Amino acid sequence: MLESKHVGPMTTLEHPEPPPVLELEGAHKRYASPGEMIYAVRDVNMRVYAREFVALFGPSGSGKTTLLLLAAGLLRADGGSVRFDGRDLSTLSKRKALAYRRTELGFVFQSFNLAAGLTAEENTAIPLLLRGVDHREARRRARAALDEVGLTRRSAHTPERLSGGEQQRVAIARALVGEPKLILADEATGNLDSETGATVLELLGALARERGAATILVTHDAGAVRYADRVLSIRDGRLSEVAAPAQTQVRR
């Protein structure tokens, strides 16, 4: 177990460690239950860096979703710290926490979370419109993002006219359109067949690295971790690092 050390890349004197995008230090989150206190996340130390694709692997109830919510600023740690670009998320007001999620984060969900009745282009533009970006500029950037995920010809289609894989590619375009520094992907391939899921993970990793984003993939699928640069295992709220599969060593 690595509770006493940061879980992050190795460094050398010739290549000093860059500052992390996300850093958890001694972070824990607990919930009261009749007769006991349950720790969902326990003394977690973790660093995630720009252009890094990290898989957070564990079974249901292991604490991985709680950790993701801490990173998103949707939960506050009961102890320790959660920092984004050096800023302690616990110090953010509700307004600033909302601005953090809108401007710094991109989300990819298992259920796609696309708005029914809106086209792929309109769905992709939503994060920009929420920031107050001009409608015409938001649509232009949305079309460019859809082109990156190979959906130029499907941009006018609503979700019900798209396959599951296409819907998830729209979700990736939506996550990346605002050029976030951190991508949080929660069971992003859970509703896809294995072949489509592999394509989606390849695309997510490649585009996130190209954009310079740090990416955390929460998954219970052992096959999905093959696409990560690092694999962190979480069980009973405790984090440890496991060797990344050989396939990931050439994906940088």
N, C-alpha and C positions, 0 to 999 in steps of 0.2 A: 504494500500500500504506500501511497505517496502523500499522506496527509501533511507531512511536515515540510514538503518542498513544493515549489510552483511546478505545475505540469506545463512545460513549454519546451520549445526547441533547444537543442544544444547550441552553445556559442563558443567562439574562439577569440583570442586576442586580436587576430587579424580581421575578424568580422564581428564587431561588438553587437550585442543584442539590441534590436530596435525597440522602441517603446511599444507595448502591447496596445491593441485596440480595446480589448476587454480584459480586465484583471479582477479575479476574485481572490481575496486573502482572508483565510480563516472564516469564510462565510458559512453561516448555518441558518436554517429556517425550521422552526418547530411549530407543532399544532397541539393544542390541548385535547386530550381524549379522556373519557371517564376513568379516573384512577391512575392516569399516566400522561407523560409528555412524549409525543412522537416527533422524532427528528426526520424531516423529509430530506434535508440537506445538512450534512454534518462536517464541519471544519474543512471546507473545500478551498483548495488553493489551485488556481488555474489561470493561465495566460493564453490569449488567442491573438494572433498577429495578422496584419494585412496580407492578403493573397494566400491565406492559409485555409484549408478545408479540413475541419475537425469533425469527426464523427463521435457523438456522445451515445454510447451503446449501453443498453440495459433493459431488463424486463419491466413489465408493467409494475408500477408501485416502487420503482427503484429510486426515484427522486429526479429523474431527468427532466420531466416537464416543469417541476418546481424550479430547477436550475435555469431553465429557459425563461421562465417568468421573471426570475431575479434579473437576468441579463436584459430583459425588455423593460425593466422598471415597473412592471405590473405588480410585483411583490417587493417588499422591502425585507432585507435580511434582519434577523433578530440579533445577529452578532457578526463581527468581522466587517468586511467592506466589499462592495461591488463597484468597480470604477470603469468608466468609459472615457478613453482619451485622457485619463488622469482625473476625471471628475467623479466624485462619489455620488452615485445615483440617489442615495438616501437623503441628500441635501436638496434635491430638486423639488420645487413646488409642483402642485398638480399641473399647472399650466406649462411649466418647463419640462415636466416629464412627458406630457403630451407632445410638445414640440420635439423632444428627443426622439420619440417613436416615429413621428411624421417625417423628420428630416434626416435622421442618422441610421435608421433601421429599415430593412426590407424583410417582409415575412412571406414564407411559402408554407401553405397548410396542406394536410392530407386531403381535406375535402374541397380544395381549390378556392372556395370562398369567392367565387365570381358572382357579380350581380346579374340576376336573371333579367332578360330584356335589354341589357346593354350589350353593345358589340364588343368584340375583343379589343378594339382600339379604345373604346370608351372605358372599359374596365382597366386597361393599362394606364390610362391618363388620370385615374382617380387620385393617386397619391400627390400628383402635381397640382391638381385642382384644389385639394385640401390645403396645400401650402399657399394658395393664392396666385399660382402661375397663370398667366394669360391663357384663355381657352384655346386659342389658335396655336400658341407655342406648345401647350400641353399635348395637343393632338399630334403636332409634328414630331415631338419627342416620343410619343407613344408609338407612332408608325415606325420610327427608327428602331425602337426596342423590339417590336414585333418582327421586324426584318432580321434582327440578330438571332431570334429564336426560330427563324424559318417559317413565319406565319404571315408574310406579306399578303398572300392571296386569300387569307382567311380573316383579315382584319375587320371586315364588315359583318362577320358571322356572330350570332349570339351563342351563349354557352351550350344550349340544347342542340345546336347544329355542329358542335365540335366533339371530337372523341375525347376520352379521358386524358390521353397523352397530350393532345392539343390544348385542352383546358389547363393542364399543369404548365405547359410552356407559356401560356398567357399569364399564369400566376408568376412565373419566373420573370417575364418581361415587366410585369407590374412591380415586382420586388426590386428590380434593378433600375427602373426608369428614373428614379430620383437620385441615382448615384450614391447609395448609402455606404457607410463604412463597415456595417455589420449586417450580415444576412442570417436570419434565424429560420431554419427549415424544420418543421415539426412533422415527422413521419411523412415526408414529402412524396414517397412512392407507395404509401400504404394502400391506395385504391387503384394501383396500376399493376398490370401483369409484369412478369420479371423482365421481359425484353424491353418493354416501353419504359419501365422504371430505370433500367440501366442507361437508356438513351437520355432520360431526363437528368439523371445524376451526372453523367458526362457533361451535359450542356450546362447545368448549374455550376459545377466546379470550374469549367473552362471560362465561362463568362464572368464569374465572380473574381477569379484571378486576374483576368484581363482588365476588369474595372478596378482592381486593387482592393476589393472588399474582403474582410474576414468572414468566414462562413462556419456556422455550427449546424450540423445535421443531427437531430435527435431521432434515434431509430432503435427498434428492437430486432431489426432484420440483419442477421449476420452477413448476408450477401451484400448489403448496401455499404458496409464499412470498407469494401475493397476500393472505393472511389475516393477515400479520404487520405490526406497527408499524415494525419495522426488519428489514433483511435483511443478514446478515453472510455473506460468502463466505469459504470456507476452501479452500485448495489447497496441497498439499505442506506442510501444517502452518502456513501463514501466513494471517493473518486480514486481511480488508479489508471495508469497509462499502460497500454499493451502495445506490442510491436505492430507497426503498420504492415499490412500485407505487402508482399513484394511488388505487386502490380502498381502500387501507389508511388513507388520510388522514382518513376520516370515521368510523373504527371506534372512536375513543376514547370 
